[in-house]
Amino acid sequence: MPRSARLDIEGSYYHLICRGQRKNPLFFSSKDRQKYFEMFNEILEEHDLAVHVYCLMTNHVHLLVRRNKIHLHNFMKRLNTRYAMYFNHKYNVAGHVFQNRYKSMIVLDESYLMHLVKYIHMNPVKAKICDEPSEYEYSSASYYESNKEENISGLRSLPVFRSTEDYLEFMAAGPDEFPTFKDSIGNEIAYINFDKRQEGREKGKYIEKRREIEKTQEKCNILFKENGYDLKVLKSMKNFGENRKTLRNAFLLLLKEGISRAGIARLMEVNRSTVGRILKSEE
C-alpha cells in the first residue's frame, strides 16, 4: 500500500514523533541520549530548522519544530539513519531501530500549539519518571522554566510564551487534558479553510527532485543552443544507426558540464542503458 503524502510546508509548525521498532527502547543509557543530542546538533548546523520543544523518552521522541526553507525529511532522515547505525553497532544488532517513518503532524491552531508544549513536557510526569517536568533531564522543560539548556543548541522558546511567567501560568492552569493526534491539525475551521492541494502536499524529496530536473533541463537546453544542437531533433534520433555519432557527441558535451547519465536519460526520455550504449559506441 503506498504511503500517504506528507504536508511539508514552509513556515509551519510540526509535531514530530519517532518511535522504537515494536515499542522497543531507543535509549538504554544516558550515553545513548547524549549521542542522539550530539548527532542532532551536528545535523542541525546544516539546516534552518527551528527547534522549540523536545522530549526523549525511553522508546520514543517528541519534537515540536518550525519548518523553514529546508524540508523536514532532509533533517529527520539523516538524524534517524545516523542514530540507527550507532545503535545497531553499539548493541550488535541488525534491522530497523525506528518503527516505520517518523510521524509528522502540522499545527495550525495556536491553542493546540500551546497544549502540545504541555503534552510533550508532561510525558515524563505521566510515565511517573519525575514529579515535575523541569526535573527531567532530557526535555526542554527546564529551558522554558529557567532558560537553561545544554542538550540542543539553538533551542528557542515559542513566541506564544512571551516570558517564563507566561509559560508557568499556562502549565499550572486547567486540567491536564490534551488533544489526540487526530486533532493535530488544530480546530475544525482551520482544517476546512486550509488548502490541502498545495505543493507542500507532495513529499519534500519529490518537490526537490522535480525542481532539480527542471534546472537540469534548462541548463541542457542552453548548452545545446550554444553548440548548435536541437533537443527535439536529438530526441527524434534516439539511438538509430548513423545518428549515434551525433548523439554521442551531444551526450559527451553534457557529461563534461556535470550532467549525469541519469539526467541525460530523463532529458532524452530514454533509459540509462540506452545512454550507456551510445556513449560506448565508437565515433
N, C-alpha and C positions, 0 to 999 in steps of 0.2 A: 504494500500500500504506500503510495507516495507521501512524502512529508508535506505538511501544510506550509505555505509560505509565511514568513515572519513579517510583522510590521517593524521595520527598521528605519526610523525616520529621524533626520537631523533635528536637534534641538528638543527632543522629547526625553522624559524621564522613564526609566525602566526598572522593574523589579526582576532581578535575575536569581535563579536558583540552580545550584548544581548538587546532585545527589550521588552518593556512592552506589555502585552497582549492587542491586538486590538489597539496598539499605545497609550495605556493609560500611565499616568505618573508612573515612578518607584520611583521618589523622589518628595515629596511635600514641603520639607524644607531642610535647611542646616543640621539639626539634622539627617535627613534620610541619607544624603550623608556621614556625619561623621560616622554614624553607619555602612554603607557599607564599608567605609575605615577601620574601626575598625575590622570588620569581615575579610576583605581581608587580613589585616596584620597578624591576628591570624592564618589563614589557610596557609598563605604564609610561615610562620615559619616552617611548616611541609613538605614543598615541595621545590624542587630545580628549580622552575620556575623563569626565568629571565624576569622582567617586564621593558620595555623600554619606552613605551608611553601609556598614558591613557587619557580619557576624559569622564566625567559623564555629559550627557545631561539630560533633564527632563524625557524623555521616552525611552532613550537607552544609552548604554555604549559601548565605543570603547576601545579595548586593543590591544597593539602590544607587543607580548611576544616571548621569545625563549624557546622552549620546550627542556628540558634536559632529565634526566633519567625517571622521573615520567610522566605518561600520562596526557594530558590536561584535560580529562574528570574527573579525580580524583579531581583536583582543582576546576574546574568550577561547577561540580555538587554539591560539598559541599558548595561553596560560594552562588550559586543561591538558593539552598534549604534553607540555613540558613537565607538569606535575605528575601525570600518569607514568611517564618514563622514569622519573625519580622514584616514585612509589614502587613500581614493579622491580626496579633494580635493587632498591634497598631491602625489600621483603622477599626477593627471589620468587616472584610470582609472574604469571603471564595473563594476558586477556584485558578486558575492559575494567577500568578503575571507576569511571563515572557511569551512571545509569542514563543511557541514551544521550541526546544532546541537552545542553542547558535549557532551562525554561526561561522565556523572555516575555514579560507582560508589560505592555505600555500603560502609563499612568497619565490620565488626562484631567483628573479631578483633584483640586488642592486638598480637600478634606481627606480624600483617600491617601494622598501623598503623605500627609502628616500622620495618619494612622499606620501607615507602613513603617514609619520610624519606630513607633511604639511596638508594633508587631515584631519587628526584627530584633529590637533591643530587649524585648521581654522573653525571647526564646530560651535563654539560659535559666531564667527565673521559672518559667513554666516547666522546664525539664528538671527543676529542683537542684540545679548545679550551684546556684547562689541565691541570696535573698534580694539583692538589688542589682539592676542592670549594670551599673558602673563598677561592680565588683568583678565582673567577668573580664578577663584579660584579653580575650580575642574578639572583641566587638568595639564599635565606635562610641558606645555609650559614655565612656569616661571622657572622650573628646567633647561631647555635647555638654557634659556637666562641668568640666574643668579646663577644657581646651588643651588637654594633654593627649598627645598622640605619638606613638613610637613605631607603630606597625606599618601603616600605609602612608607613604609620602604624598603630600599634596591633598590630603583629605580636607574637604571643606564642608561647612555647615550649610544646610538648606536655607535658601533665602526666606522661607516662610517663618523661620525662627530668627527673629532679629537680635535676640540676646539669649544668654543662658537661662535667664529668668523665664523667658517665653517658653523655652523647651521644658523646664522643670514644672511650670504651671500646667502645661499640656499633659505631661506624663502623669501628673497627680490627679487630673480631673477626670471624672466619669468612670464608668465600668470598663474593665479590660475586655471589650468586645471588638472584634476585628472583622473586616470584610473577608469573604472567602476569595480564593484565587479566581473564581468565576466572575467576581465583581471587580477584577483588577483594572478594567478599562476606566473605572470611575462611575459616575452616575449614568442613568439610562439616557438622559437628554444629551449628555456629552457624547455617548456612543452613537446615538442616532444621527447627530449632526456631524459626526466625524467622517471624512471622506476616506472610505476604506479601499477605494480603487485607485489610489495614487501610486506613484512609482515605488515608494517605500514598502509596498506590499510584497514586492519581489524580494527574494533572498539577496542580501547585500552583495554576495560574491557574483551573482548573475548580473546585477546592475553594473558593477565594476568591470566585469568581463565584457559586457556589451559596449561600454564606453571605450575600453581598450581596443576592441575590434574596430570601432568607428574611427579612432585615431590612427590605427594601423592602415586602414583602407585609404584614409585621406592622405597619409604620407606616401603610400604606394602610388596613388593617382598622380601626385606631384612629381615623383621620380620618373614615372612613365612618360609624362608630358615633356619633362626636361630632356629625356633621352629618345624621343621620337616613337614611343610605343603607344598603342591604343588598347586600353583594357578590354573593351568589347571585342576587338579583333582577336586579342590573345585568348580570350575565353572561348571564342568560336573555333580556335585551332585545336584546343585540348591537347592530345598527345599523338596526333596523326603524322606519320611519315616525315615528309620534308619540313614540317613545321617545328620539329623537335629542336633544331639548332636555334631558331628564334626564341622559342620558349625557354631553352636552357640559358641563353644569354640574359633574358629578362629576369629569370629566377636568380641568377648569379648576381645581378645588379642589386636585387632586393636583399640577398644574403649579406653582401658587403655593407649594406646600410643598416644591418642589425635586425632585419625582418626574419623571424624563424620560419622553418619549413611548415609548421602548423599555420602560421599567419599567411603564408603563401597559398596553402591549400584552401583556407577559408576565403581568401580573396578570389581565387580562381574557381571556387566551387567544385573542387575535386578532392579526393582523399590524399592523405600524406604519402602513401605508397606511390601514387602517380607522380607526385612531385619528386620523390626519390629516384624513380626510374628515369625521369627526364634529366635530372642533374647528373646521373651516372652515365648518360649517353654521351658518345664522343661527338666532338664538334664536326 
